[in-house]
Amino acid sequence: MSYLLLLIVASMILGLQRYLSTRKNVYLGGILPFLFTSFICLNINHLLNSGQKFYTLLAILACLTGLINMWISGRGKATASK
């Protein structure tokens, strides 16, 4: 059940990121990457003490890259629709 809830929450976050990144205001799409980075900075010690530092850092970089990529592609769609 925990994995299903995690999948639903992740889908909602990605959907929200897609929606915010296609708005006219450029900064709306940067909200979630900023919040993600802030959360990681506040919890970095706990995350790295989990025992698998390499995989934790890899997951953090993959998530941040995905959010920023969605922001950039959403900006392209928002500017193309003008």
Buried (B, 14 or more C-beta within 10 A) or exposed (E): EEEEEEEEEEEEBBEEBBEBBBEEEEEBBBBBBEEBBEEBEEEEEEBEEEEEEEEBBEEBEEBBEBBBEBBEBBBEEBEEEE
